[in-house]
Amino acid sequence: MKLLALDTSSIACSVALQLDDVVTERHAEQAREHTRLLLPMIRSLLAEASIELAELDAIVLGNGPGSFIGMRIAASVAQGLAHGSGLNIVPVSSLAAVAAQVIVEHDAAEVVVTQDAHMHEVYLGIFEADESGLPQAMIPERLQGQEAIAELAVASQGQRCSAGSGWERYPLILEKNRNRIDRLTDVVYPRARYLLALGEAENRAAKSIPPEDILPAYLRQKVANRPGERR
């Protein structure tokens, strides 16, 4: 399958191209540089592979949750490319992409992903590896405060790993849950190459959508407290 994947839901700007069994990528972790980096990364990968967008099967979009501005950048670029080339888009959870990397690199049975959501909260996703090694959501993704995560009270059937920026950003949430996690990993931000297998599975299941139907997974509509406003 021929797929282009992109994710800008965090400080990472990440693009990957899959042409059957060959995957190439561009990945840079530079805050507030997505608008400068994203399109040149895409052009570079396509030129290197000597392929046109219209020859692809679909575009895989890291659809958050994450940075509001970042998600809008990736969604807008994906929509523009898809409209111009007659492709559909496969939206994939950016938290799942992080979990996919942990499953591959750390042989995890379960991955708890937290990303900084600001306002003393994190975006939370809990995933288990399925028979094919892909992450499957165990709970609906949600906002989580700095307290014990109720679902972690149930023992994992294998190694339970952590990932994402939320653990470092809010040490209290790690303190409250550390005894329920077997291994802390250094996987923090989504890499587009780990969107590809997820996107391929969704595309084969006919879950791609027209570009105009993309709705980023914001999870919250409010991004900051006003001065003096209590949580």
N, C-alpha and C positions, 0 to 999 in steps of 0.2 A: 504494500500500500504506500502511496505517496502523500505525505502530510507535512504541513508547516505548522509549528507550534510556537506560541509566544506568550510571555507572562511578564507583566510589569506591576504586579500587585504589591510588591515590596520595594526595597531599595535596589533589588536586583533587576536588571534589564536582561531578559533571557529569550533566546530564539533558537529553535532547533529544526532541522530538516531531515525527514526520513524518506529515503528512496528504497523501498523494499527493505533489505537487511542493513543498509548503510545509513548511519546517523551522523550528521555533522551539526555543530552548534557554535553559537556565540553567547558569551555570558559575561556580564560586567556588573559589579556591585558598586554603583556610584549614585548617591542620592541626588535627586532632582535633575538627572541627566537623561531621563527616558526619551524625551521628545527629540533630543539630539542624536541619541544612539540607535533607537529602534529601527527606523527605516533603513539606515545604512547597513545595519546588521542583516536585515532581511535581503536587501539587494546583494550583499556580499555572498550570502549562502546560495542564493538562486544562481548568481553568475558563476560561482565556483562549480556548481553542479550542472551548469548549462541547461537549465530547465526554466520554463515559463510557469507563472502561477496557474494558468488555465489547464496545465497538464496534471495538476495535483488532484487528489480525491477530495480533500477538505482542508480547512484551516482549524486547528485546535487552539482554543483560547483558554488560558488560565484565568478563570472568571471570579477570582477572589474566594473568600473574603480577604480584604486587605486595604491598602491605601485607596481612598476615594479617588484622588487624582490619578494615581497609577492605574487603577482599574479602568478609568475612563479613557486613558491614553491607549491601552491595549485594545479595548473594545472598539474604539473609533477607528484605529488602524485596521483591525481585523475586518470590520464592517466595510471600510473603503476598499480593501483588497478583494474581499469576497464579492462585493457588488460589481467591481470592475472585471472580475474574471469568471463570474457565473458559478461561484462555489458556495457551498453551505458552510456553516461554522459548527464545530462541536465544542460546547462549553464544558469545561472540566474544573473541578475544585482545585484551587491552588494549594489548599491544605493537603489534599490527596496526593498532589505531586510531591510534596515534602515527605509524606508517609511512604510513597513509592521508593524514593531514594533510600530511606532508612531500611526498608525491607530488603532491598538489593544489597546494601553495604553492610548491614548489621544482622542479617538473618532474623529480623524481628517477627514475632507472631502478632504483636499488637503495637501500635504507635499512637502516642498521645501528642498532638500538635497544638501548640499555642502560639499565636502571633499577636503582637502588640496592637491593641485596638484603641489605645489612649484612654483617658478618663478612668484610669485605674482598672481597666478590664482587658481581657484577651479574647481573641477569636479562638474557639475551641473545636477541635475535631478529633474523634477517636476512631481508629481504623484497625481492621484485622486483615491479615494476608489470606487471600482465598487460595484455592487449589492451583491456580495459575501464577500465584505470586503477586497478584495485583491487590491494592488496598481497597477494602470494602468498608463503607461507613457503618459504624456500630450505633451511632446516634446522629440526629440531625445537628448540623453545625450551629453553634450558638455563641452568644456573648457569655463570658464567665468572669465572675469577680474573683477576688483573691482569697478564696476559701477552698476547703477540700472538695474535690470533684467526686460527686456521689457515685458515679459509675465505676470508679476505680476501687471501690470497696469489694467488688467481686474479683476474685483471683483470675489472672490471665492463664490461658492454656499453654503459654510459652513465654518467651522473653518479651517483656513490655518495655518499650523504649520511649524516650521523650525526644522532641525536636521542635524547632521554631524559636523565634526571638522572645516570646512572652516570658519564658522561664528566667531569662537574664534580666529582662526589663522590670519584672516584678518578682523579686526574690521570695516574697512571702508566699506566692502561690506554689513555688517549688518547695518551700519549707513545709507547707500544709500537705503536700502530696508525695514528698520524697520517699517515704517508706512504702509506697505503693508502686514505685517505678524501679525496674531492675537495672536499667542502664540509661545514663545521660549521654546523648550524642551531640556532635558538633554540627549537625545538619540544621541550617537556620532558614534559608530562603529558597523559594521554588526555583528549580532548574527546568527549562522547557523540555529538555530531553526526556524527563520523567513524566511529562504530559502525554508523550507520544503513544505509549502502550495503552494508557487509559483512553485516549482519544480514538485509537484504532478499534478498541473493543466497543466503544459507544457508536462509532460510525458503522461498524458491522451490524450493530443492533438497530440500525436505522434511527439513531437518536440525534443526527445532525439537524440543524434548524436554519431557516433563512436568516441572513444577516440582520434584517430589520427586527427580528424577534429576540435579539440578545438583550438580556436584563442582568447586569452585574449583581453579584451576591453581596450587597452592601451590609446586610444584617442589622445595621442601624442607620437612622436618618440624621442623627445629631452627632457632630464630630467634636464638639468642645463645649465646656461649661462657660457661661458668662462670668465675668469677674465677680467674686463673692458668692457665686451660686454653689450650693451644697450638692454633693453627689446624691 
